[in-house]
Amino acid sequence: MVLKRTILRNGEVIKYMIDFTQCDVEPLRVYDGANGKKICVIYNNERYMLKFPALARNNPVMHYSNGCLNEHIASSIYRTLDITTQETILGIYNGKMVVACKDFCNPGDRIVNFAMIKNACIDSSLNGYGTELEEVLQSIEEQNLYDVKEIKEHFWKMFAADAFLGNFDRHNGNWGIIVNELTRETRIAPVYDNGSCLYPQLTDKQMEKILETRSEIENRLYVFPNSALKIDNKKINYYNFLTKTQDIDCIRALQYVTEHISMDKIKKVIRNIPMTDIQQQFYLTMLIERKEHIIEKAYQLQKERGYIVTEEPKKTPKKKKSTNRKYVPRI
């Protein structure tokens, strides 16, 4: 396997990236999804899905998005939150940056995404890809593939983590359950398809301009990106929803994510990934801002309302001084 040096900072080699160009391609393993081309390669005797950069359709000054880089960053941050997530490697294929996502399906496994699960709820007339929150929660209750409590907990943890990472595209087609029709076993799929986190369609110049203007930062906190989930056909604003919701399952997930965010771990993740200085500054700044002004703000408001109860640290009882005195007879 060829390793390719990536020189990014003042001519200094800061990271070795794996060149997947010479890997064998597995033609019988194919993947769906709309964002960018995908192929299966064999690396270290294991299957990896290589995702190629998608066109930056929403930015006329940018040809390809940073989706591959952001997929790797977001997946790595998800893992710091102790949420089971796909394993990713940032690399190169034919000179292009790609992200290699380890195939988490074993022989006999297949992913049943939530759109399929929603379609299988025969008592419902709901469209599988419809993202109205009420419909999604109703389908979670009606489905019989997996334990309702566990899948609901997973759903809300994803929502809270996506709020932290600014994911605008967590729809019903990119999360779900892994089923094995041979063993009849099921499990929740690791979190995958995270390339729409952290503003993937920005050039370095645009990042620099945003960092120089407070109003531009605040627009990306309070105005957009919004969730793909909807209420009354309107996309959910992460800040408004998390600060006002009374859904106890969502609030518990918010508490979990808040208490598991470690900026020390996240800074280590960012600094170990090859990127430009301005990208590093931008991602760290926006993550700190989203943590403080969305996640922690919502956490504090919910705590003040009594929805979040934290355990007080147990105090070690002080040892009482012994009052027993040795009897000394008078002579």
RODO-2510 file (C-alpha; in nm, 4 decimals, decimal comma):
residues 331
     n   res          X          Y          Z
     1     m     0,0000     0,0000     0,0000
     2     v     0,1361     0,3389    -0,1030
     3     l     0,1372     0,6204     0,1467
     4     k     0,1100     0,9700     0,0095
     5     r     0,2494     1,2751     0,1843
     6     t     0,0141     1,5674     0,2158
     7     i     0,1931     1,9004     0,2583
     8     l    -0,0387     2,1613     0,3975
     9     r     0,1345     2,3925     0,6409
    10     n     0,4376     2,5952     0,5414
    11     g     0,5776     2,3051     0,3427
    12     e     0,5779     2,0788     0,6485
    13     v     0,4523     1,7233     0,6189
    14     i     0,1857     1,7033     0,8856
    15     k     0,0081     1,3821     0,7960
    16     y     0,0400     1,0679     0,5883
    17     m    -0,2702     0,9802     0,3930
    18     i    -0,3434     0,6362     0,2557
    19     d    -0,3575     0,6120    -0,1216
    20     f    -0,6360     0,3636    -0,2041
    21     t    -0,5776     0,3762    -0,5814
    22     q    -0,4115     0,0345    -0,5997
    23     c    -0,6677    -0,1418    -0,3793
    24     d    -0,8785    -0,4171    -0,5337
    25     v    -1,2312    -0,3070    -0,6162
    26     e    -1,5191    -0,5357    -0,5135
    27     p    -1,7676    -0,4997    -0,8028
    28     l    -2,0427    -0,7069    -0,6361
    29     r    -2,0679    -0,4681    -0,3426
    30     v    -2,2546    -0,1494    -0,4334
    31     y    -2,4006     0,1333    -0,2272
    32     d    -2,6902     0,3739    -0,2641
    33     g    -2,7123     0,7393    -0,1628
    34     a    -2,7280     1,0668    -0,3503
    35     n    -2,4157     1,2556    -0,2431
    36     g    -2,1109     1,1606    -0,4485
    37     k    -1,9972     0,8387    -0,6143
    38     k    -1,9152     0,5310    -0,4058
    39     i    -1,7157     0,2134    -0,4692
    40     c    -1,6141    -0,0793    -0,2507
    41     v    -1,2415    -0,1527    -0,2119
    42     i    -1,0532    -0,4130    -0,0121
    43     y    -0,8069    -0,2600     0,2342
    44     n    -0,6257    -0,4707     0,4972
    45     n    -0,8485    -0,7639     0,3929
    46     e    -1,1634    -0,5716     0,4859
    47     r    -1,4273    -0,3950     0,2799
    48     y    -1,4389    -0,0169     0,2747
    49     m    -1,6809     0,2094     0,0957
    50     l    -1,4879     0,4905    -0,0741
    51     k    -1,6934     0,8086    -0,0941
    52     f    -1,5880     1,0632    -0,3530
    53     p    -1,6454     1,4377    -0,3186
    54     a    -1,9861     1,5545    -0,4352
    55     l    -2,0447     1,8637    -0,6468
    56     a    -2,0973     2,1793    -0,4418
    57     r    -2,4397     2,2553    -0,5879
    58     n    -2,5165     2,5372    -0,3442
    59     n    -2,1896     2,7265    -0,3867
    60     p    -2,1116     2,8627    -0,7363
    61     v    -1,7494     2,9447    -0,6434
    62     m    -1,6741     2,5891    -0,5309
    63     h    -1,6577     2,2839    -0,7592
    64     y    -1,6486     1,9997    -0,5043
    65     s    -1,7727     2,0144    -0,1469
    66     n    -1,5690     1,9313     0,1634
    67     g    -1,8050     1,6416     0,2300
    68     c    -1,5286     1,3783     0,2510
    69     l    -1,3283     1,5800     0,5023
    70     n    -1,6395     1,6679     0,7028
    71     e    -1,7595     1,3057     0,7001
    72     h    -1,4341     1,2016     0,8654
    73     i    -1,4357     1,4901     1,1156
    74     a    -1,7995     1,4408     1,2182
    75     s    -1,7700     1,0607     1,2452
    76     s    -1,4599     1,1006     1,4620
    77     i    -1,6380     1,3515     1,6876
    78     y    -1,9436     1,1240     1,7117
    79     r    -1,7163     0,8514     1,8488
    80     t    -1,5848     1,0867     2,1200
    81     l    -1,9469     1,1086     2,2391
    82     d    -1,9551     0,7306     2,2946
    83     i    -2,2146     0,6860     2,0211
    84     t    -2,1531     0,3841     1,7956
    85     t    -2,0439     0,5281     1,4620
    86     q    -1,8885     0,4103     1,1355
    87     e    -1,5087     0,3906     1,1245
    88     t    -1,3570     0,6267     0,8693
    89     i    -1,0150     0,6916     0,7126
    90     l    -0,9304     1,0009     0,5129
    91     g    -0,7335     0,9115     0,2005
    92     i    -0,6682     0,9603    -0,1693
    93     y    -0,7895     0,7839    -0,4842
    94     n    -0,6522     0,8847    -0,8244
    95     g    -0,5372     1,2146    -0,6776
    96     k    -0,8727     1,3063    -0,5197
    97     m    -0,9427     1,3220    -0,1489
    98     v    -1,1843     1,0461    -0,0466
    99     v    -1,3187     0,9110     0,2780
   100     a    -1,3052     0,5356     0,3346
   101     c    -1,5943     0,4124     0,5493
   102     k    -1,5480     0,0637     0,6896
   103     d    -1,8310    -0,1638     0,5798
   104     f    -2,0109    -0,2586     0,9021
   105     c    -2,2312    -0,5285     0,7493
   106     n    -2,1324    -0,8891     0,8152
   107     p    -2,2174    -1,1778     0,5762
   108     g    -2,5963    -1,2035     0,5595
   109     d    -2,6457    -0,8498     0,6958
   110     r    -2,8312    -0,5729     0,5216
   111     i    -2,9252    -0,2224     0,6251
   112     v    -3,2947    -0,1530     0,6599
   113     n    -3,3062     0,2251     0,6629
   114     f    -3,5792     0,4049     0,8500
   115     a    -3,7647     0,4934     0,5299
   116     m    -3,8130     0,1185     0,4704
   117     i    -3,9175     0,0690     0,8330
   118     k    -4,1677     0,3546     0,8033
   119     n    -4,3099     0,2045     0,4841
   120     a    -4,3587    -0,1293     0,6612
   121     c    -4,5922     0,0212     0,9228
   122     i    -4,9082    -0,1170     0,7612
   123     d    -5,1414     0,0648     0,9994
   124     s    -4,9997     0,3929     0,8739
   125     s    -5,0550     0,5842     0,5499
   126     l    -4,7300     0,7742     0,6002
   127     n    -4,4703     0,8116     0,3274
   128     g    -4,1399     0,6420     0,4089
   129     y    -3,9260     0,9442     0,3285
   130     g    -4,1550     1,1985     0,4911
   131     t    -3,9653     1,3704     0,7735
   132     e    -4,2476     1,5175     0,9807
   133     l    -4,1297     1,4596     1,3368
   134     e    -4,4697     1,3385     1,4566
   135     e    -4,4809     1,0768     1,1792
   136     v    -4,1257     0,9592     1,2525
   137     l    -4,1987     0,9166     1,6243
   138     q    -4,5277     0,7398     1,5446
   139     s    -4,3454     0,4972     1,3155
   140     i    -4,0845     0,4274     1,5843
   141     e    -4,3697     0,3265     1,8149
   142     e    -4,5384     0,1098     1,5494
   143     q    -4,2357    -0,0712     1,4038
   144     n    -4,1585    -0,4212     1,5303
   145     l    -3,8019    -0,4698     1,4070
   146     y    -3,6324    -0,3456     1,7215
   147     d    -3,6984    -0,2454     2,0811
   148     v    -3,8948     0,0817     2,0772
   149     k    -3,7207     0,2321     2,3792
   150     e    -3,3722     0,1670     2,2402
   151     i    -3,4417     0,2938     1,8891
   152     k    -3,6072     0,6065     2,0283
   153     e    -3,3061     0,6692     2,2520
   154     h    -3,0741     0,6276     1,9509
   155     f    -3,2873     0,8607     1,7383
   156     w    -3,2786     1,1438     1,9915
   157     k    -2,9058     1,1035     2,0622
   158     m    -2,8445     1,1394     1,6883
   159     f    -3,0646     1,4478     1,6850
   160     a    -2,8767     1,6129     1,9733
   161     a    -2,5354     1,5232     1,8274
   162     d    -2,6447     1,6485     1,4836
   163     a    -2,7530     1,9749     1,6486
   164     f    -2,4011     2,0116     1,7875
   165     l    -2,2447     1,9320     1,4480
   166     g    -2,4885     2,1309     1,2357
   167     n    -2,6101     1,8375     1,0259
   168     f    -2,8765     1,9495     0,7761
   169     d    -2,9397     1,6129     0,6095
   170     r    -3,0273     1,3399     0,8632
   171     h    -3,3277     1,2053     0,6754
   172     n    -3,4985     0,8653     0,6943
   173     g    -3,2668     0,7141     0,4347
   174     n    -2,9438     0,7476     0,6307
   175     w    -3,0070     0,5765     0,9603
   176     g    -3,1701     0,2492     1,0534
   177     i    -3,1393    -0,1134     1,1615
   178     i    -2,9088    -0,3931     1,0456
   179     v    -3,0916    -0,7208     0,9970
   180     n    -2,9523    -1,0659     0,9284
   181     e    -3,2151    -1,2800     0,7617
   182     l    -3,0119    -1,5978     0,8209
   183     t    -2,9734    -1,5601     1,1970
   184     r    -3,2874    -1,3408     1,2450
   185     e    -3,0748    -1,1025     1,4500
   186     t    -3,1118    -0,7256     1,4418
   187     r    -2,9050    -0,4355     1,5738
   188     i    -2,9023    -0,0587     1,5402
   189     a    -2,6727     0,0494     1,2576
   190     p    -2,3732     0,2614     1,3545
   191     v    -2,4262     0,6280     1,2773
   192     y    -2,3232     0,6851     0,9152
   193     d    -2,3477     0,9385     0,6324
   194     n    -2,2194     1,2410     0,8250
   195     g    -2,0862     1,4454     0,5338
   196     s    -2,3508     1,7166     0,5722
   197     c    -2,2137     1,8273     0,9097
   198     l    -2,0040     2,1379     0,9737
   199     y    -2,0873     2,3458     0,6669
   200     p    -1,9339     2,1336     0,3875
   201     q    -1,9883     2,3845     0,1063
   202     l    -1,7522     2,6616     0,2140
   203     t    -1,4190     2,7627     0,0641
   204     d    -1,1282     2,8721     0,2831
   205     k    -1,1909     3,2354     0,1835
   206     q    -1,5545     3,2100     0,2861
   207     m    -1,4565     3,0512     0,6181
   208     e    -1,2127     3,3349     0,6814
   209     k    -1,4790     3,5963     0,6079
   210     i    -1,7264     3,4280     0,8438
   211     l    -1,4728     3,4212     1,1262
   212     e    -1,4169     3,7956     1,0854
   213     t    -1,7869     3,8821     1,1222
   214     r    -1,9873     3,8024     1,4364
   215     s    -2,3213     3,8267     1,2548
   216     e    -2,2062     3,5627     1,0036
   217     i    -2,1195     3,3244     1,2878
   218     e    -2,4552     3,3870     1,4572
   219     n    -2,6427     3,3245     1,1320
   220     r    -2,4842     2,9781     1,1287
   221     l    -2,5922     2,9199     1,4876
   222     y    -2,9477     3,0493     1,5005
   223     v    -3,0693     3,0697     1,1389
   224     f    -2,9113     2,7763     0,9540
   225     p    -2,8401     2,4931     0,9116
   226     n    -3,1681     2,3408     1,0252
   227     s    -3,2616     1,9770     1,0749
   228     a    -3,4070     1,7713     0,7897
   229     l    -3,6891     1,6848     1,0313
   230     k    -3,9998     1,9013     1,0086
   231     i    -4,2890     2,0276     1,2185
   232     d    -4,5898     2,1394     1,0142
   233     n    -4,3804     2,1050     0,6985
   234     k    -4,1182     2,3496     0,8273
   235     k    -3,7641     2,2343     0,8983
   236     i    -3,6796     2,2259     1,2675
   237     n    -3,4463     2,4947     1,3945
   238     y    -3,2071     2,3214     1,6326
   239     y    -3,1773     2,6113     1,8790
   240     n    -3,5493     2,6841     1,8987
   241     f    -3,6450     2,3191     1,9343
   242     l    -3,3906     2,2192     2,1990
   243     t    -3,4543     2,5259     2,4127
   244     k    -3,8343     2,4836     2,4063
   245     t    -3,9115     2,1119     2,3757
   246     q    -4,0886     1,9255     2,6522
   247     d    -4,0159     1,5843     2,5008
   248     i    -3,8443     1,4052     2,7873
   249     d    -3,6669     1,1565     2,5576
   250     c    -3,5136     1,4426     2,3598
   251     i    -3,4125     1,6218     2,6809
   252     r    -3,2431     1,3080     2,8138
   253     a    -3,0478     1,2812     2,4875
   254     l    -2,9530     1,6484     2,5140
   255     q    -2,8252     1,5805     2,8654
   256     y    -2,6289     1,2782     2,7446
   257     v    -2,4602     1,4673     2,4594
   258     t    -2,3883     1,7741     2,6736
   259     e    -2,2240     1,5646     2,9421
   260     h    -2,0185     1,3659     2,6878
   261     i    -1,8772     1,6567     2,4870
   262     s    -1,5046     1,6877     2,5567
   263     m    -1,3447     1,9776     2,3742
   264     d    -1,0015     1,8381     2,4611
   265     k    -1,0839     1,5180     2,2703
   266     i    -1,2389     1,7153     1,9842
   267     k    -0,9383     1,9470     1,9540
   268     k    -0,7167     1,6411     1,9338
   269     v    -0,9362     1,4988     1,6562
   270     i    -0,9228     1,8217     1,4541
   271     r    -0,5492     1,8703     1,4963
   272     n    -0,4716     1,5149     1,3828
   273     i    -0,6596     1,5512     1,0536
   274     p    -0,4867     1,7063     0,7511
   275     m    -0,6502     2,0377     0,6651
   276     t    -0,5547     2,3992     0,6135
   277     d    -0,4968     2,6339     0,9056
   278     i    -0,8116     2,8310     0,8266
   279     q    -1,0199     2,5114     0,8144
   280     q    -0,8851     2,4054     1,1513
   281     q    -0,9610     2,7468     1,3012
   282     f    -1,3089     2,7540     1,1472
   283     y    -1,4148     2,4061     1,2597
   284     l    -1,2882     2,4545     1,6155
   285     t    -1,4505     2,7981     1,6404
   286     m    -1,7889     2,6786     1,5160
   287     l    -1,7842     2,3710     1,7399
   288     i    -1,7072     2,5842     2,0453
   289     e    -1,9806     2,8302     1,9451
   290     r    -2,2415     2,5579     1,8848
   291     k    -2,1523     2,3894     2,2128
   292     e    -2,1881     2,7109     2,4131
   293     h    -2,4794     2,8817     2,2414
   294     i    -2,6964     2,5858     2,1356
   295     i    -2,6179     2,2729     2,3364
   296     e    -2,5203     2,4224     2,6726
   297     k    -2,7797     2,7011     2,6481
   298     a    -3,0590     2,4476     2,5873
   299     y    -2,9220     2,2236     2,8637
   300     q    -2,9223     2,5109     3,1134
   301     l    -3,2762     2,6226     3,0239
   302     q    -3,4105     2,2668     3,0537
   303     k    -3,2314     2,2269     3,3856
   304     e    -3,3885     2,5478     3,5186
   305     r    -3,7312     2,4106     3,4224
   306     g    -3,6605     2,0955     3,6217
   307     y    -3,6438     1,8598     3,3236
   308     i    -3,2761     1,7804     3,3838
   309     v    -3,1705     1,6474     3,7186
   310     t    -2,8049     1,5853     3,7839
   311     e    -2,6794     1,3682     4,0615
   312     e    -2,5028     1,5573     4,3335
   313     p    -2,1584     1,4173     4,4060
   314     k    -2,1731     1,2005     4,7123
   315     k    -2,0043     1,3561     5,0101
   316     t    -1,7738     1,1411     5,2114
   317     p    -1,9065     1,1489     5,5659
   318     k    -1,6671     1,2936     5,8146
   319     k    -1,5359     1,0561     6,0723
   320     k    -1,6754     1,1312     6,4101
   321     k    -1,4295     1,1792     6,6841
   322     s    -1,4488     0,9002     6,9310
   323     t    -1,6083     1,0011     7,2605
   324     n    -1,5023     0,6807     7,4292
   325     r    -1,2519     0,7494     7,6983
   326     k    -1,0380     0,4900     7,8582
   327     y    -1,1412     0,4461     8,2168
   328     v    -0,8577     0,5189     8,4531
   329     p    -0,9425     0,4300     8,8122
   330     r    -0,8605     0,6846     9,0775
   331     i    -0,6136     0,5769     9,3361
***
